[in-house]
């Protein structure tokens, strides 16, 4: 077997990653978890998501690119939006009903044809594996929401899966469902990564297990698990609704909702470590910090001193 075939065989089970190199802060590469290789003709995830699925696969199947060095980052590019879906699991429906003063809203969404879909984050607001996630300074209870993310090209084709922690200020959304954006969109409310597993390498979606835990001072204070088999909607259904009356010329990523939420007596505390493991995808780990109410004033003050 020649050198090219040996290297191609080595990469068959590899995943996609975004790294910061000397020349590109969001370079899309293939990785085996140790080394990184460029993809011919594809510099960013946005480049990949502007291609047809079969063309992108052809690029991955072509000659292996140059080996490069860089720091692992969030698997996103600057122009790509991060959307979320809600109440897609029975556990999510039940948790929302428990914490809300208007439980019928969530029952209706769970049973409706139209899913709950919302803009969750942008690249600038999203942190990666090992970075810190946030709990709002004006929320009395914040929880992690472990979710599987589908990475979708502009042609509505799913190219891969990654992991999202859709951190949510539960006390704020529970006060009124119309506060959803404030509960879900703030500094440190989204983490994603560490890598993207190509969709064609996933054996069967419904068998993909999802596990999560909260560790505090070295002890596990909460853990739970579910699987994509418990998802109340298909990926195709969610993608179809996401693209209704919308265009995503650079592709989009959609976090598909959570099937495991801590009970009402468990909430995040500063310093907690949240881990999310998805079979065939990887593990996303983040530490929790408090996001001050006056974050903007502090940022401006810091910039003024620079």
NUMAR-595011 format. One line per 10 residues: number of its first residue (from 1); their letters; for each residue z, x, y of N, C-alpha, C. Coordinates in Angstrom, 1 decimal. Each point is the difference from the previous one (the first is absolute). Layout:
NUM = A = Z X Y Z X Y Z X Y  ...
//
This chain:
1 = XXXXXXXXXX = 0.0 0.9 -1.2 0.0 -0.9 1.2 0.0 0.9 1.2  -0.9 -0.3 1.0 -0.1 0.9 1.1 1.1 -0.3 1.0  0.1 0.9 1.1 1.1 -0.2 0.9 0.0 -1.3 0.8  -1.2 -0.5 0.3 0.0 -1.2 0.8 0.5 -1.2 -0.9  -0.4 0.0 -1.3 0.5 -1.1 -0.8 1.5 0.1 -0.3  0.5 1.2 -0.1 1.4 0.1 -0.2 0.8 -0.5 1.2  -0.5 0.3 1.2 0.7 -0.4 1.2 -0.2 -1.6 0.2  -1.2 -0.5 -0.3 -0.2 -1.4 0.1 0.9 -0.8 -1.0  0.2 0.6 -1.2 0.9 -0.7 -1.0 1.4 0.0 0.5  0.4 1.1 0.7 1.3 0.1 0.6 0.3 -1.0 1.0
11 = XXXXXXXXXX = -1.1 -0.4 0.7 0.2 -1.0 1.1 -0.2 -1.4 -0.3  -0.3 -0.3 -1.3 -0.3 -1.4 -0.4 1.2 -0.9 0.3  1.2 0.5 -0.2 1.1 -0.9 0.2 0.7 0.2 1.3  -0.6 0.7 0.9 0.6 0.3 1.3 -0.1 -1.2 0.9  0.9 0.2 1.1 0.1 -1.1 0.9 -0.5 0.5 1.4  0.0 -1.0 1.0 -0.4 0.3 1.3 1.2 0.3 0.9  -0.1 0.8 0.9 1.1 0.3 1.0 -0.6 0.3 1.3  0.9 -0.2 1.0 -0.4 0.4 1.4 1.0 1.1 0.4  -0.6 1.1 0.5 0.8 1.2 0.4 -0.4 0.4 1.4  0.9 0.7 0.6 -0.3 0.6 1.3 -0.3 1.5 -0.2
21 = XXXXXXXXXX = -1.3 0.3 0.3 -0.5 1.4 -0.1 0.0 0.6 1.4  -0.5 1.3 0.0 -0.1 0.6 1.3 -1.1 -0.6 0.9  -1.0 -0.7 -0.6 -1.1 -0.6 0.8 0.0 -1.5 0.0  0.8 -0.6 -0.9 -0.1 -1.5 -0.1 1.4 -0.5 -0.3  0.6 -0.8 0.9 1.4 -0.5 -0.3 0.0 -1.1 -1.0  -1.2 -0.6 -0.4 0.0 -1.1 -1.0 -1.1 0.3 -1.0  0.0 1.1 -0.6 -1.1 0.4 -1.0 0.2 -0.7 -1.3  -1.0 -0.7 -0.5 0.1 -0.7 -1.3 -0.4 1.1 -1.0  0.8 0.0 -1.1 -0.2 1.0 -1.0 0.3 -0.6 -1.4  -0.4 0.7 -1.0 0.4 -0.3 -1.4 1.2 1.0 -0.3
31 = XXXXXXXXXX = 1.0 -0.5 -0.8 1.1 0.9 -0.3 0.5 -0.3 -1.4  0.6 1.1 -0.6 0.6 -0.1 -1.3 1.5 0.0 0.2  0.5 -0.1 1.3 1.4 0.0 0.3 0.4 1.4 0.4  -0.8 1.0 -0.1 0.3 1.3 0.4 -1.1 0.6 0.9  -1.2 -0.1 -0.4 -1.1 0.5 0.8 -0.9 -1.1 0.6  -0.7 0.4 1.0 -0.9 -1.0 0.7 -1.4 0.5 0.0  -0.9 -1.0 -0.2 -1.5 0.4 0.1 -0.7 -1.0 0.9  -0.9 0.5 0.8 -0.8 -0.8 0.9 -1.0 -0.8 -0.8  -0.4 -1.1 0.6 -1.0 -1.0 -0.6 -1.3 0.2 0.8  -1.0 0.3 -0.7 -1.3 0.2 0.7 -0.5 -1.2 0.8
41 = XXXXXXXXXX = -0.2 0.3 1.3 -0.5 -1.1 0.9 1.0 -1.0 0.4  1.3 0.2 -0.3 1.1 -1.0 0.3 1.1 0.8 0.6  0.3 -0.2 1.3 1.1 0.7 0.7 1.3 -0.8 0.1  -0.2 -1.3 0.3 1.2 -0.8 0.1 0.0 -1.2 -0.9  1.1 -0.7 -0.1 0.0 -1.3 -0.7 -1.0 -1.0 0.6  0.0 0.0 1.4 -1.0 -0.9 0.6 -1.4 0.3 -0.4  -0.4 1.3 -0.2 -1.3 0.3 -0.5 -0.2 -0.7 -1.4  1.0 0.1 -0.8 -0.1 -0.5 -1.4 -0.2 -1.6 0.1  0.8 -0.6 0.9 0.0 -1.5 0.1 -1.2 -0.5 0.7  -0.8 0.8 0.6 -1.3 -0.4 0.5 -1.2 0.1 -1.0
51 = XXXXXXXXXX = 0.4 0.5 -1.2 -1.0 0.1 -1.1 0.1 -1.1 -1.0  -1.1 -0.3 -0.6 0.1 -0.9 -1.2 0.8 0.7 -1.1  0.7 -0.8 -0.8 0.8 0.5 -1.1 -0.7 1.0 -0.9  -1.2 -0.4 -0.4 -0.8 0.9 -0.9 -0.4 1.3 0.7  -0.2 -0.1 1.3 -0.4 1.3 0.7 1.2 0.9 0.1  1.2 -0.6 0.2 1.2 0.8 0.1 0.3 0.7 -1.4  -0.1 -0.8 -1.0 0.2 0.5 -1.4 -1.0 1.1 -0.3  -1.2 -0.1 0.5 -1.0 1.0 -0.2 0.4 1.3 0.7  0.6 -0.1 1.2 0.5 1.2 0.7 1.1 0.7 -0.8  0.9 -0.8 -0.6 1.1 0.5 -0.8 -0.5 0.7 -1.2
61 = XXXXXXXXXX = -1.1 -0.6 -0.6 -0.5 0.5 -1.3 -1.0 1.2 0.3  -0.3 0.3 1.2 -0.9 1.1 0.3 0.7 1.3 -0.1  -0.6 1.1 0.5 0.6 1.3 -0.1 1.4 0.1 0.7  0.9 0.6 -0.5 1.3 0.1 0.6 0.0 0.8 1.2  0.7 -0.5 1.0 0.0 0.7 1.3 0.9 1.2 0.1  0.0 0.6 1.1 0.8 1.2 0.2 1.5 -0.3 -0.1  0.8 0.9 -0.5 1.4 -0.1 -0.1 0.6 0.3 1.4  0.9 -0.9 0.5 0.6 0.2 1.3 1.5 -0.1 0.0  0.6 0.4 1.0 1.4 -0.1 0.2 0.4 -1.0 1.1  1.1 -0.6 -0.1 0.4 -1.0 1.0 1.3 -0.6 -0.3
71 = XXXXXXXXXX = 0.5 -0.8 0.9 1.3 -0.7 -0.2 -0.3 -1.5 -0.3  0.6 -0.5 -1.1 -0.2 -1.4 -0.4 0.4 -0.9 1.1  -0.8 -1.0 0.3 0.4 -1.0 1.0 -0.2 -1.4 -0.5  0.0 -1.0 0.9 -0.2 -1.4 -0.3 -1.5 -0.2 -0.4  -0.3 -0.7 -1.1 -1.3 -0.2 -0.5 -0.7 -1.1 0.9  -0.4 0.4 1.2 -0.6 -0.9 0.9 -0.9 0.8 1.0  -0.8 -0.6 0.8 -0.7 0.7 1.1 0.3 -0.8 1.2  -0.2 0.6 1.2 0.4 -0.6 1.3 -0.6 -1.4 0.2  -1.2 -0.2 -0.4 -0.7 -1.3 0.3 0.3 -1.1 -0.9  0.8 0.2 -1.1 0.2 -1.0 -1.0 1.3 -0.8 0.3
81 = XXXXXXXXXX = -0.1 -1.3 -0.1 1.2 -0.8 0.2 0.7 -0.3 -1.4  1.3 -0.2 0.1 0.8 -0.3 -1.1 0.4 -1.5 0.1  -0.4 -0.8 -0.9 0.3 -1.4 0.0 1.0 -0.3 -1.2  0.7 -1.1 0.1 1.0 -0.4 -1.0 -0.2 -1.5 -0.5  0.4 -0.2 -1.2 0.0 -1.4 -0.5 1.5 -0.3 -0.4  0.3 -1.3 0.3 1.4 -0.4 -0.3 0.1 -1.2 -0.9  1.2 -0.1 -0.6 0.3 -1.1 -1.0 -1.0 -0.1 -1.1  -0.3 1.1 -0.6 -1.0 0.1 -1.1 0.7 0.1 -1.3  1.3 0.1 -0.1 0.7 0.0 -1.2 1.1 -1.0 0.1  0.4 -0.5 -1.2 1.1 -1.0 -0.1 1.3 0.5 0.7
91 = XXXXXXXXXX = 0.3 1.3 -0.3 1.2 0.5 0.5 0.0 0.1 1.6  -1.2 0.3 0.5 -0.2 0.0 1.5 0.3 -1.4 0.5  -0.6 -1.0 -0.6 0.2 -1.4 0.5 1.4 -0.3 0.0  0.7 0.3 -1.1 1.5 -0.4 -0.2 0.8 0.8 1.1  -0.3 1.2 0.2 0.8 0.8 0.9 -0.2 -0.5 1.4  -1.2 -0.3 0.4 -0.3 -0.6 1.4 0.7 -1.3 0.2  0.1 -0.8 -1.1 0.6 -1.3 0.1 1.5 0.2 0.2  0.6 1.0 -0.7 1.4 0.2 0.0 0.5 0.4 1.5  -0.9 0.9 0.6 0.4 0.6 1.3 -0.4 -0.8 1.2  -0.8 -1.1 -0.3 -0.6 -0.7 1.2 0.7 -1.3 0.2
101 = XXXXXXXXXX = 0.0 -0.5 1.2 0.5 -1.3 0.3 -1.1 -1.0 -0.1  -1.2 0.4 -0.4 -1.2 -0.9 -0.1 -0.7 0.4 -1.4  0.7 -0.3 -1.1 -0.5 0.5 -1.3 -1.3 -0.7 -0.4  -0.3 -1.2 0.5 -1.2 -0.7 -0.5 -1.3 0.8 0.5  0.1 0.7 1.0 -1.2 0.8 0.5 -0.5 0.9 -1.1  1.0 0.7 -0.7 -0.4 1.0 -1.0 -0.5 -0.6 -1.3  0.6 -1.2 -0.3 -0.4 -0.7 -1.2 -1.5 -0.5 0.2  -0.3 -0.4 1.2 -1.4 -0.5 0.2 -1.0 1.1 0.0  0.4 1.2 0.5 -0.9 1.1 0.0 -0.2 0.5 -1.5  1.0 0.0 -0.7 -0.1 0.5 -1.4 -0.9 -0.9 -0.8
111 = XXXXXXXXXX = 0.0 -1.3 0.3 -0.8 -1.0 -0.8 -1.4 -0.2 0.6  -0.2 0.4 1.3 -1.3 -0.3 0.7 -1.1 0.9 -0.5  -1.3 -0.5 0.2 -1.1 0.8 -0.3 -0.1 1.2 0.9  0.3 -0.2 1.3 -0.1 1.1 1.0 1.3 0.9 -0.1  -0.2 1.3 -0.2 1.2 0.8 0.0 0.5 0.4 1.4  1.2 0.5 0.1 0.5 0.5 1.3 -0.5 1.5 0.1  -0.8 0.2 1.0 -0.5 1.4 0.3 0.2 0.3 1.4  0.5 1.3 0.3 0.3 0.4 1.3 -0.3 1.5 0.2  -0.2 0.3 1.3 -0.2 1.4 0.3 1.4 0.7 0.0  0.1 1.0 -0.9 1.3 0.7 -0.2 0.2 1.2 0.9
121 = XXXXXXXXXX = -1.1 0.9 0.0 0.2 1.2 0.7 -1.3 0.7 0.3  0.0 1.1 0.7 -1.1 0.9 0.2 0.4 1.3 -0.4  -1.0 0.9 -0.1 0.3 1.4 -0.5 1.1 0.7 0.8  0.0 -0.2 1.3 1.0 0.7 0.9 1.4 -0.5 -0.3  0.2 -1.2 -0.5 1.3 -0.6 -0.3 0.4 0.2 -1.5  -0.8 0.6 -0.8 0.3 0.1 -1.4 0.5 1.4 -0.3  1.0 0.1 -0.8 0.5 1.3 -0.5 -0.3 0.2 -1.5  0.1 1.2 -0.4 -0.3 0.3 -1.4 1.2 0.3 -0.9  -0.3 0.5 -1.2 1.0 0.4 -1.0 0.9 1.1 0.6  1.3 -0.2 -0.1 0.9 1.0 0.5 0.4 -0.2 1.5
131 = XXXXXXXXXX = -0.8 -0.8 0.7 0.4 -0.3 1.4 1.1 -1.1 0.1  0.5 -0.2 1.2 1.0 -1.0 0.2 -0.5 -1.4 0.4  0.5 -1.0 -0.7 -0.3 -1.4 0.4 1.2 -0.5 0.9  -0.3 -1.1 0.7 1.0 -0.5 1.0 0.5 -1.3 -0.3  1.2 -0.2 0.5 0.7 -1.3 0.1 0.2 -0.3 1.5  -0.4 -1.2 0.5 0.1 -0.3 1.4 1.5 0.0 0.4  0.2 0.6 1.2 1.3 0.0 0.6 0.6 -1.4 0.3  -0.9 -1.0 0.1 0.4 -1.4 0.4 0.0 -0.9 -1.2  -0.1 0.5 -1.2 0.0 -0.8 -1.2 1.3 0.2 -0.8  0.6 -1.0 -0.5 1.2 0.1 -0.8 -0.3 0.3 -1.4
141 = XXXXXXXXXX = -1.2 -0.3 -0.5 -0.3 0.3 -1.4 -1.5 0.4 -0.2  -0.2 1.1 -0.6 -1.4 0.5 -0.2 -0.1 0.3 -1.5  -1.2 -0.3 -0.6 -0.2 0.3 -1.4 -1.3 0.7 -0.2  -0.1 0.7 -1.1 -1.3 0.6 -0.4 -0.8 -1.1 -0.8  -1.3 0.0 0.1 -0.9 -0.9 -0.7 -1.0 0.9 -0.8  0.2 0.3 -1.2 -0.9 0.8 -0.8 -1.3 -0.7 -0.3  -1.1 0.6 0.3 -1.3 -0.7 -0.2 -1.1 0.9 -0.5  -0.9 -0.6 -0.7 -1.3 0.7 -0.3 -1.0 -0.2 1.1  -0.7 1.0 0.4 -1.0 -0.1 1.0 -1.4 0.2 -0.6  -0.9 -0.9 0.4 -1.4 0.1 -0.4 -0.8 0.6 1.1
151 = XXXXXXXXXX = -0.8 1.0 -0.3 -0.8 0.7 1.0 -1.4 -0.5 -0.1  -0.5 -0.6 1.1 -1.2 -0.8 -0.1 -1.1 0.5 0.9  -1.2 0.2 -0.5 -1.1 0.5 0.9 -0.6 -1.2 0.8  -0.9 0.3 0.9 -0.5 -1.0 0.9 -0.8 -1.1 -0.7  -0.4 0.3 -1.2 -0.7 -1.0 -0.8 0.8 -0.8 -0.9  1.3 0.0 0.2 1.0 -0.8 -0.7 0.2 0.5 -1.5  -0.3 1.2 -0.2 0.2 0.6 -1.3 1.3 0.8 0.0  0.8 -0.1 -1.1 1.3 0.7 -0.1 -0.3 1.4 -0.6  0.4 1.0 0.8 -0.3 1.4 -0.5 1.3 0.6 -0.6  1.1 -0.5 0.3 1.2 0.6 -0.6 1.3 -0.7 0.3
161 = XXXXXXXXXX = 1.1 0.5 -0.5 1.4 -0.5 0.2 0.9 1.1 0.5  0.9 -0.4 0.9 1.1 0.9 0.4 1.2 -0.9 0.2  1.1 0.6 0.6 1.3 -0.7 0.1 0.4 -0.2 1.4  0.6 -1.1 0.3 0.5 -0.3 1.4 1.5 -0.5 -0.1  0.8 0.5 0.9 1.3 -0.6 0.3 -0.2 -0.8 1.3  -0.1 -1.3 -0.2 -0.1 -1.0 1.1 1.4 -0.3 0.5  0.6 1.0 0.7 1.4 -0.2 0.4 0.1 -1.2 1.0  1.0 -0.8 -0.2 0.1 -1.3 0.7 1.4 -0.2 0.5  0.1 -0.4 1.3 1.3 -0.4 0.6 0.3 -1.4 -0.5  0.6 -0.1 -1.1 0.2 -1.3 -0.7 0.8 -1.0 0.9
171 = XXXXXXXXXX = 0.9 0.5 0.8 0.8 -0.9 0.8 -0.8 -0.7 1.1  -1.0 0.8 0.5 -0.9 -0.5 1.1 -1.0 -1.0 -0.5  -0.6 0.2 -1.2 -1.0 -0.9 -0.5 0.8 -1.3 -0.5  1.2 0.2 -0.6 0.8 -1.1 -0.4 0.4 -0.9 1.1  0.2 0.5 1.2 0.4 -0.8 1.1 -1.1 -1.0 0.4  -1.3 0.5 -0.1 -1.1 -0.9 0.3 -1.3 0.7 -0.5  -0.8 -0.7 -0.9 -1.2 0.6 -0.5 -1.0 0.4 1.0  0.1 -0.5 1.3 -0.9 0.4 1.0 0.4 1.4 0.6  1.1 0.5 -0.5 0.4 1.4 0.4 -0.6 1.0 -1.0  -0.9 -0.4 -0.8 -0.6 0.9 -1.1 -0.4 1.3 0.6
181 = XXXXXXXXXX = -0.8 0.0 1.1 -0.5 1.3 0.5 1.1 0.9 0.4  1.0 -0.5 0.7 1.2 0.8 0.4 0.7 0.6 -1.2  0.1 -0.8 -1.1 0.7 0.4 -1.2 -0.7 1.1 -0.8  -1.4 0.0 0.2 -0.8 0.9 -0.9 -0.7 1.1 0.7  -0.2 -0.1 1.4 -0.8 1.0 0.7 0.9 0.7 1.0  0.4 1.2 -0.3 0.8 0.8 0.9 0.0 1.4 -0.5  0.6 0.9 0.7 0.0 1.4 -0.4 0.6 0.2 -1.3  -0.7 0.6 -0.9 0.6 0.3 -1.4 0.0 -1.1 -0.9  -0.7 -1.1 0.3 0.0 -1.2 -0.9 -1.0 0.1 -1.1  -0.8 1.0 0.0 -1.0 0.1 -1.1 -0.1 1.4 -0.5
191 = XXXXXXXXXX = 0.2 0.2 -1.3 -0.3 1.3 -0.6 -1.1 -0.3 -1.1  -0.8 1.0 -0.3 -1.1 -0.2 -1.0 -0.3 1.4 -0.6  -0.4 -0.1 -1.3 -0.4 1.2 -0.7 0.7 0.1 -1.4  0.0 1.2 -0.5 -0.4 1.3 0.6 -1.5 0.2 -0.2  -0.6 -0.6 -1.0 -1.5 0.2 -0.3 -0.6 -1.3 -0.3  -1.3 0.0 -0.2 -0.8 -1.2 -0.4 -0.6 0.3 -1.4  0.3 -0.9 -0.9 -0.6 0.0 -1.4 -1.3 -0.8 0.0  -1.1 0.6 -0.3 -1.3 -0.8 0.0 0.1 -1.2 -0.9  -0.5 -1.1 0.5 0.1 -1.3 -0.7 -0.5 0.1 -1.5  -1.1 0.8 -0.2 -0.5 0.1 -1.3 0.8 0.8 -1.0
201 = XXXXXXXXXX = 1.1 0.6 0.5 0.9 0.7 -0.9 1.2 -0.8 -0.4  0.1 -1.2 0.6 1.1 -0.9 -0.4 -0.3 -0.7 -1.3  0.8 0.1 -1.0 -0.3 -0.6 -1.3 -0.2 -1.5 0.1  1.1 -0.7 0.5 -0.1 -1.5 0.2 1.0 -0.4 1.0  -0.4 -0.6 1.1 0.9 -0.3 1.1 1.3 -0.7 -0.4  -0.2 -1.0 -0.8 1.2 -0.8 -0.3 1.1 0.7 -0.8  -0.3 1.2 -0.6 1.0 0.7 -0.7 0.6 1.1 0.9  -0.4 0.1 1.2 0.6 1.0 0.9 1.4 -0.3 0.4  1.0 0.8 -0.4 1.4 -0.3 0.4 0.4 0.5 1.3  0.9 -0.6 0.7 0.5 0.4 1.3 1.5 0.0 -0.1
211 = XXXXXXXXXX = 0.6 1.2 0.4 1.4 0.1 0.0 0.5 0.6 1.3  1.2 -0.4 0.4 0.5 0.5 1.3 1.5 0.1 -0.1  0.6 0.9 0.9 1.4 0.2 0.0 0.5 0.4 1.4  1.2 -0.3 0.3 0.7 0.5 1.3 1.1 0.9 -0.5  0.0 1.3 0.5 1.1 0.9 -0.3 0.8 0.3 1.2  1.3 -0.1 -0.1 0.9 0.2 1.1 1.1 1.0 -0.4  0.1 1.1 0.7 1.0 1.0 -0.3 0.0 0.4 -1.5  -1.2 0.2 -0.5 -0.2 0.4 -1.4 0.2 -1.0 -1.0  0.3 -1.3 0.3 0.1 -1.1 -0.9 -1.1 -1.0 0.2  -0.4 -0.6 -1.1 -1.0 -1.1 0.1 0.7 -1.3 0.3
221 = XXXXXXXXXX = -0.3 -0.6 1.2 0.6 -1.3 0.4 -0.9 -1.2 -0.3  -1.2 0.3 -0.4 -0.9 -1.1 -0.3 -1.2 0.5 -0.7  -0.5 -0.7 -1.0 -1.3 0.3 -0.7 -0.5 -1.2 -0.6  -1.3 -0.1 -0.1 -0.7 -1.2 -0.6 -1.4 0.4 -0.4  -0.6 -0.8 -0.7 -1.4 0.2 -0.5 -0.8 -1.2 -0.1  -1.3 0.1 0.0 -0.9 -1.1 -0.2 -1.3 0.6 -0.5  -1.1 -0.8 0.0 -1.3 0.6 -0.3 -1.1 -0.9 0.7  -1.2 0.6 0.1 -1.1 -0.8 0.6 -0.3 -1.2 -0.8  0.5 -0.1 -1.2 -0.2 -1.2 -0.8 0.7 -1.2 0.6  1.0 0.2 0.8 0.7 -1.1 0.7 -0.5 -0.4 1.3
231 = XXXXXXXXXX = -1.1 0.7 0.4 -0.6 -0.3 1.3 -0.6 -1.4 -0.1  0.2 -0.8 1.0 -0.4 -1.4 -0.1 -1.5 -0.2 0.4  -0.6 1.0 0.6 -1.4 0.0 0.4 -0.7 1.2 -0.5  -1.3 -0.2 -0.2 -0.8 1.2 -0.4 -0.4 0.9 1.2  -0.3 1.2 -0.3 -0.5 0.9 1.0 -1.2 -0.6 0.7  -0.9 -0.5 -0.8 -1.2 -0.5 0.6 0.2 -1.2 0.9  1.0 -0.8 -0.3 0.3 -1.2 0.9 0.6 0.6 1.3  0.9 0.9 0.0 0.5 0.6 1.2 -1.0 0.7 0.8  -0.9 0.7 -0.6 -1.1 0.7 0.7 -0.9 -1.0 0.7  -0.3 -1.1 -0.7 -0.9 -1.0 0.5 0.6 -0.6 1.3
241 = XXXXXXXXXX = 1.2 -0.4 0.0 0.7 -0.6 1.2 0.1 1.1 1.1  0.3 1.2 -0.4 0.1 1.0 1.1 -1.3 0.2 0.8  -1.1 -0.1 -0.7 -1.3 0.2 0.6 -0.6 -1.2 0.6  0.7 -1.1 -0.1 -0.5 -1.3 0.7 0.0 0.2 1.5  -1.2 -0.3 0.6 -0.1 0.1 1.5 0.4 1.4 0.5  0.0 1.0 -0.8 0.3 1.4 0.4 -1.0 0.9 -0.4  -0.1 1.2 0.7 -0.8 1.1 -0.5 0.9 1.2 0.1  -0.1 0.9 -1.0 0.7 1.2 -0.1 -1.0 1.1 -0.2  -0.7 0.5 1.1 -1.0 1.0 -0.2 0.4 1.3 -0.6  1.3 0.3 0.1 0.5 1.2 -0.5 0.9 -0.2 -1.2
251 = XXXXXXXXXX = -0.1 -1.2 -0.6 0.8 -0.3 -1.1 1.4 -0.4 0.4  0.9 -0.3 -0.9 1.3 -0.6 0.3 0.9 0.3 -1.2  1.3 0.0 0.2 0.9 0.0 -1.1 0.9 -1.2 0.1  0.3 -0.6 -1.2 0.8 -1.2 -0.1 1.2 0.1 -0.9  1.2 -0.1 0.5 1.2 0.0 -0.8 0.2 -1.4 -0.6  0.1 -0.1 -1.3 -0.2 -1.3 -0.6 1.2 -0.8 -0.2  1.2 0.4 0.6 1.2 -0.9 -0.1 0.9 0.6 -1.0  1.3 -0.4 0.1 1.0 0.6 -0.8 0.6 -1.0 -1.1  0.3 0.5 -1.1 0.6 -0.8 -1.1 1.4 0.4 -0.2  0.5 0.9 0.8 1.4 0.4 -0.2 0.6 0.2 1.4
261 = XXXXXXXXXX = 1.0 -0.8 0.3 0.8 0.1 1.3 1.5 0.0 -0.3  0.7 0.8 0.6 1.5 0.1 -0.2 0.6 -1.4 0.3  1.1 -0.3 -0.7 0.7 -1.3 0.3 0.6 0.0 1.3  0.5 -1.1 0.5 0.5 -0.1 1.4 1.2 0.9 0.3  0.7 0.4 -1.0 1.2 0.9 0.2 -0.3 1.5 0.0  -1.4 0.3 -0.1 -0.4 1.4 0.1 -1.0 0.2 1.1  0.3 0.9 0.9 -0.8 0.4 1.1 0.0 1.5 0.2  -1.1 0.5 0.6 -0.1 1.4 0.3 1.1 0.5 1.0  0.4 1.3 -0.3 0.9 0.7 1.0 -0.6 1.3 0.3  0.3 0.5 1.2 -0.5 1.3 0.4 0.3 1.1 -1.0
271 = XXXXXXXXXX = -1.0 0.8 -0.4 0.2 1.0 -1.0 -0.4 -0.3 -1.4  -0.2 -1.3 -0.3 -0.4 -0.5 -1.3 -1.3 0.7 -0.4  -0.2 0.1 -1.3 -1.3 0.5 -0.5 -0.6 -1.1 -0.8  -1.2 -0.4 0.4 -0.8 -1.1 -0.7 -1.1 0.6 -0.8  -0.1 -0.3 -1.3 -1.1 0.5 -0.8 -0.7 -1.2 -0.6  -1.3 0.2 0.0 -0.9 -1.1 -0.6 -1.0 0.8 -1.0  0.0 -0.5 -1.2 -0.9 0.6 -1.0 -0.9 -1.1 -0.5  -1.3 0.4 -0.1 -1.0 -1.0 -0.5 -0.7 0.8 -1.1  -0.1 -0.6 -1.2 -0.6 0.6 -1.1 -1.5 0.4 0.3  -0.4 1.1 -0.4 -1.3 0.5 0.2 -0.4 0.3 1.4
281 = XXXXXXXXXX = 1.0 -0.1 0.9 -0.2 0.3 1.4 0.9 1.1 0.5  1.3 -0.1 -0.2 0.9 1.1 0.4 1.3 -0.6 0.6  0.7 0.9 0.8 1.3 -0.4 0.5 0.0 0.3 1.5  0.5 -1.0 0.8 0.1 0.2 1.4 1.5 0.0 0.3  0.5 1.0 0.8 1.4 0.1 0.2 0.2 0.3 1.5  1.0 -0.7 0.6 0.3 0.1 1.5 1.4 -0.2 0.2  0.5 0.8 1.0 1.4 -0.2 0.5 0.0 -1.0 1.2  1.1 -0.7 0.2 0.1 -1.0 1.0 0.7 0.6 1.3  -0.5 -0.4 1.1 0.7 0.3 1.3 0.0 -1.2 0.9  0.9 0.0 1.0 0.0 -1.2 0.9 -0.9 0.3 1.1
291 = XXXXXXXXXX = -0.8 -1.0 0.4 -0.9 0.0 1.1 0.7 -0.6 1.3  0.3 0.8 1.0 0.7 -0.5 1.1 -0.8 -1.1 0.8  0.7 -0.9 0.6 -0.7 -1.1 0.7 -0.8 0.6 1.2  0.6 1.1 0.6 -0.7 0.6 1.2 -0.9 1.2 -0.4  -0.6 -0.1 -1.1 -0.9 1.1 -0.5 -1.1 0.3 1.0  -0.5 -0.9 0.7 -1.1 0.3 1.0 0.5 0.8 1.1  1.2 -0.4 0.6 0.6 0.7 1.1 0.3 1.4 -0.4  0.6 0.2 -1.2 0.3 1.3 -0.5 -1.3 0.9 -0.1  -1.1 -0.6 -0.6 -1.2 0.7 -0.1 -0.5 0.5 1.4  0.0 -0.9 0.9 -0.5 0.3 1.4 0.9 1.1 0.6
301 = XXXXXX = 1.3 -0.1 -0.2 0.9 1.0 0.5 -0.3 1.4 -0.6  -0.2 0.0 -1.3 -0.3 1.3 -0.7 -1.3 0.6 0.5  -1.0 -0.9 0.2 -1.3 0.5 0.5 0.1 0.5 1.4  0.8 -0.6 0.8 0.2 0.5 1.3 0.6 1.3 0.1  0.8 0.4 -1.0 0.7 1.3 0.0 -0.9 1.1 -0.6  -1.0 -0.4 -0.7 -0.9 0.9 -0.6 -0.8 0.9 1.0
//
